[in-house]
Amino acid sequence: MKLSEIPKGFKTLLPEKAKKREYLINRIKEIVELWGYEPVVPPTIEFLDTFKLVDEKLEDVSFKLVDRFTGRLLAVRPDFTPQIARIVASSFKDDEPPFRFYYSGKVFRDSDEDREIFQFGFELIGVDEREADAEVVAVVVNVLRELGLKSFQIDIGHTEFLNSAVGELSIENRKEVVEILSHKDFSGLEIFCDQNGIEGERREKLRSLLELYGKEEVFERAEELFKSERVKRTINELKEVYGILKSYGFEKNVIFDLSERRGMEYHTGITFEVFHPLHGFSLGGGGRYNTLIEKFGRKLPATGIAVNVDALQELLERKNSLNVKKKKDFYIVDLRKELQTAYRIASELRNRGYSVSRDIVKRNYETSVKVAFKKGFKYVIVLNKEKEPKNLLFLSEEKFVPLPESTEEILDSIEKLIMVENM
């Protein structure tokens, strides 16, 4: 094993990508804060019980270690939502809802694929009305549009619809058939029907479930096929969300998918998942979880979503929609190492809003100039050459102009030269 290797499923962001990541996160923060969401920063490591309490499966994917103070098992965060639930139930137990929180950071899952995923998520807690679900979708649409994406779609479903529809057909192996339907496995569905003696109208209705995907017309088709009160309730909830999104003008990016059970085990109602045709996998997902926070001691409904920032950044870079301006203005090369003069010039330029770096490597100034422009700096200041002119401002590797002697005159000359260059 090479010492430069890192474990499978983890990644390093070099300066260019790291700069884009910082810009992307800050941009999303700006947008969600306009909707009234506030930041929380959960710990990276919690007791494993916090995650197991919510979903036993989270233990299987958690990186675990032993707390030397208590002897209890710890887990490196595999999911943010249980942490948000714990925080609301404990730190805000005497506060009145609603709560609007956002967070960003990495989740760690010991899986075969990505084991480190950067997420940005937000949760609306304490509101059971459908307007809360619609708001979460609306915020996501707002974020993606502001980032320059147009062709994305948000698939909206309901965790109860498939169970209710399959239950209406009196099928015994309900969990198995829901799994088959969720994967849109037509051949698997045919085999299931053959093995379980399902024929006629029941078989046709199961096949029809795979087609309940599209715009608002799927509601009418679903109501024609299934008549139970539970089915009616789920469809009415989806209709209500769609009506609110339509009033926002966000219906263009919404698709309804009643043929799949999305979300985590703790999701209990309407769910969302974000897709884009240029990215083969989900950009994020979430939904309603009305029973989760109660496990930590406070009964509150909630809904939320987490966006996969790694996937989103990859998509934006592919579309050239993440153009971050590099702030590399001046590079100062002081040949005599007279720190006071170079420091004063650098300090004053920074006060004027420029970014400034110093060359602190021993080499000839010609090499330093080449290195500076290769690194993307706009200008290079060379101080204290042995021959006249002693001070130079390089506008490119070949083009330069002389600078005066005193610090004040140097600064005035630089400002004038830059003004002429930008005219």
Salt bridges, closest charged atoms under 4 A:
GLU16 OE2 - LYS20 NZ 3.78
GLU30 OE1 - ARG27 NH1 2.94
GLU46 OE2 - ARG86 NH2 2.72
ASP49 OD2 - ARG72 NH2 3.45
GLU59 OE1 - LYS52 NZ 3.51
ASP110 OD1 - ARG115 NH2 2.94
GLU116 OE2 - LYS106 NZ 2.95
ASP128 OD1 - ARG130 NH2 3.83
ASP128 OD1 - ARG288 NH1 3.53
ASP133 OD2 - ARG130 NE 2.98
ASP133 OD1 - ARG288 NE 3.07
GLU135 OE2 - ARG100 NE 2.88
GLU146 OE1 - ARG27 NH2 3.16
ASP155 OD2 - ARG262 NH2 3.06
GLU160 OE1 - ARG233 NH2 2.55
GLU179 OE2 - HIS183 ND1 3.63
GLU190 OE1 - ARG203 NH2 2.90
GLU190 OE2 - ARG207 NE 2.86
ASP194 OD1 - ARG203 NH2 2.87
GLU199 OE2 - ARG203 NH1 2.95
GLU201 OE2 - LYS205 NZ 3.50
GLU204 OE2 - ARG207 NH1 2.55
GLU216 OE2 - LYS246 NZ 3.71
GLU223 OE2 - LYS239 NZ 3.07
GLU229 OE2 - LYS232 NZ 3.82
GLU237 OE2 - ARG130 NH1 3.98
GLU237 OE1 - HIS158 NE2 2.72
ASP257 OD2 - LYS184 NZ 2.94
ASP257 OD2 - ARG262 NH2 2.88
GLU260 OE1 - LYS184 NZ 2.85
GLU260 OE1 - ARG262 NH2 3.44
GLU265 OE2 - LYS57 NZ 3.51
GLU273 OE1 - ARG262 NH1 2.60
ASP310 OD2 - LYS11 NZ 3.66
ASP310 OD1 - ARG21 NH2 2.88
GLU314 OE2 - ARG318 NH2 2.98
GLU317 OE1 - LYS17 NZ 2.64
ASP329 OD2 - LYS327 NZ 3.39
ASP329 OD1 - LYS378 NZ 3.72
GLU338 OE2 - ARG336 NH1 3.49
GLU348 OE2 - ARG352 NE 3.00
ASP359 OD1 - ARG363 NH2 2.66
GLU408 OE2 - ARG344 NH2 2.67
GLU415 OE2 - ARG352 NH1 3.12
GLU421 OE2 - LYS399 NZ 3.48
